[in-house]
Amino acid sequence: MSPAGSLFDPLVDAYDAARPSYPPDVFDAIDRLAGPLDGARVIEIGAGTGIATRGLRERGANVLAVDIGPAMLRRLRDWMPDQPAVLARAEQLPVRDGSTDVVCAAQAWHWVHAEHGPREVRRVLRPGGALAVWWNNVRAQGERWYEEQQQRLEEMSPGYTRDYREPPMADPFTPYFAEVRVFTTRWQRTIGIDDYLVWHSSKSYVAAIGERLPEFLAAERTSMLATFPDGVITEPFEVRLVVAR
């Protein structure tokens, strides 16, 4: 079955321009917990425009980038013309049984079927192989700008709740894997207000606001400039990595 495309395809320009990357600590932890990336055969689920792909390749991994979005993978190939990439779902990976050292998913595993995804990963992993999934999440609870932002999203984006994508710990993976370990790290980035609003525009739940999107973005600009009057925003993040062997 061919993928029907990604809801992120129409957002590819914003996604590529302003999505955050991942700190080196994350790839250090994957090396330590999932096995050395140098020379490893890696399938990256939900590779998108290649943000994590670049980090994996820098560690020497041989990556097959997988995504359901043709526009996303075209942009990835614009950046990395030699990168193998395939349109496929996480639940139907186009590789042989036991052929892969590590399966990765950065900012993507919450889109994967809770049962079919882990079973497919187990099929393609060699004995002793590992699944490594991680999420970048803003950690600014208690800050006025963040609480106002989350309230706006809950009021304007259908079905959104501020804890909708709280990263899992070990529980969802223990029925399918023998060992599950969790690693977390904190980091921050600075970003200009215009790029910050582009980053918001790359999010599916922000796009879901629809015709009120200009209103949301204008309110965000006002709120953020009240806190960061020079227009340079410091964003605190937490990355949670789950490695299942």
N, C-alpha and C positions, 0 to 999 in steps of 0.2 A: 504494500500500500504506500503510495507516495504521500509525503506530508502536504497539507493544504496551505502551508505558509504560516508565518508568525504574526501575531498582533503587534510585534515590535518592528516589522518591516516598514510601515509608514513612518516610524520614529527613528529610522536608522541614522539620519544626519545628527539629530540631537543626541542620540545614544553615543555615537562615535565621538562627538565633540566634547562631551562633558561628564561622561560616566567616570567614577573614580577607579583607579587601579588598585592593586593589592600590595601591601608592604612585604619586603623580603622575608620577614619572620614567617609568613605563611608558607612560602616555598621551602624555607629551612625545615619547618615542621613536617611538611609532606615528605621531604628527603628522609627525615628521621623516623617517621611513623609508618609511611607507606612503602619505603624502600627507595634507594637512590634513583633520582630522575635521570641522571646522566646515562644515556643509552637505552632508557626504558621505552617500551611500546605503550603509548598512552592514548586512550580515547577520551576526548573532551566533549561531554554532552552540553548542549546549549552554548556553543562557543561564541555565538554572536559575531561581533566585529573584531574579535581576537584580543580582547584586553588580557585575559588570563593566558591565552595561547602564547603570547609573547613572553610572559614570565616562565612558562613551562619550557619553551624552546631555549631561553637563555640558560636554563639549567641542564641543557643537553638532551631533553626528551624528544623522542620521535612521536609527534602528535598527529592523530587523525581528528580533525575538527568536524563535529557533527552538530547540525542545527536543522530546525524545520523551516527557517526563514531564508529564502533565496536572496533577498536583498541584504540581509545580514551577512551571509557568507560571501556575497560579491564584494562587500566592503572589506571583509577580512582579507580576501584575495588581492584587493587593491593595495593593502598594506604589505602583504606577504605573498607575492605571486607564486612562490614555490611551495606554499603550504597545502598539503592534501586536505581536501574538504569534501563532505558529502551531505546531501539532504537526507535526513533520516530521523526517526523518533528514538528516544531513549529506550522505548519498550521493544524496538525492532532494529537492533544494531546490525549493520551489514558486514559482520566479521565472523570468522570461524570460532567454534568452541575452544576455550582455553588458549586463546591467541594473544592475550593482552596482559601486561604487567600491572597497569594502573588505569582505572576509570575515574575521571574527574568531572566535577560540575561546579562551576563558580557562579553563584547568584542564579541558579537554575533548577536545583533539585526539587523545589516546591512545586514545579510544574509537572513533575514525573509521577506516574501512577504508583500509589503506595505499595502495591504488591507486585505488579508486573515489572516495574523498574528494577527493584533489587534482584528479582529472579533472572532477568536478562543480564544484569551485571555479573551475577554468579556464573552464568553460562559462558561469557566471553573471557572471564579472568582465568589465568593459569593458576594451578595450585600455589597457594601462598600469596597470590595477588591481592590488591587492595582497591577499595573505593574511597576516594577523597572528595568530600563536598564541603563547600564553604560559602559564607554569606558576609557581606559588608553591610553593616547597619549603623545609621546615625545613633549615637548615644548622647542625647542632650536633654534627657528628661529633667524637668524642673526649670529649664531655661524658658524665659517668657516667650521668646521667638518660636521655640519648638512647640510649646504647648498651644500657642495661638495657631500655628501651622496645622497641627494635628486636629484641632477643633474645626478649622476650615475644611480640611479634607473629609472629616466625618460628616460634615453638613452638606458638602457639595459633590462628593464622589460616591456614586451608588454602591452600597455594600461595604465601603471601606471602614475598617477599624484599625486603630493604631497598633494593635498587637497581631495583625492578620498574618504576618510572616515572621513571627518570633522563631528564631532558628531552633531546631530540635536538638536535644541531647542524644543519648545513646538509644533510647527506647524504640524508635521506629526501625532501627537496624538490627537489633539483637535477635529477632526471629530468623534472620537470613545469614548472619555472619558470626564467626566464632569469637572474634575480639573486636571491640569498639572502643576507640579512644577519642577524647575531645580536647581540643587546644583552642585557646582564645588569646587575642592580642589587641591592644588598643593603639590607635594612631590618629593623626589628624592631618588635614590638608587646608591650604588657603586657596580661595577661589574668588574671583571678581563677581560682582553682583549679576552682570549680564550672563556670564557663564553659569552661574548658580541657577538662574531661571531657565536656561537651556537644559540643565541637568533635570530640573523638575519636569520639563516638557518631554523628557525621554521615558518617563514612568507610565506604565499602563494605567494605573489608577488615577493619575493626573489627566491623561488623555481622556479617560472616561467622564471627566467633568463636562466635556462637550462644549456647548455654546457659551457656558459661563467661564471657560478657561481664561479669557483675558481679564475677567474680574478677579479670578484667583491669583493670577500672576501679578497683577497690579497691587493687590493686598499684600502679597509676599514681598514685593519690592519695598513697599512702605514699611512693613514690619522689620525687615532685615536692615534697612538703612537707619532705622531708629536705634538698633543695637550696634550696628557696624557703620557708623556715619562716613567712614572713608571708602565704603563700598568694597572692602576686602573682608571676606567672611572666613572665619576659622571654624571648620566643621570637625567635630570629634566623631570617630568611628570605632566600632568594635568589629573585628572579624572573628567568627566562630567556625572552626574547622572540625569536621567529624571524619575520622578515618576508620573504616571497617575492613577487617582482613578476613 
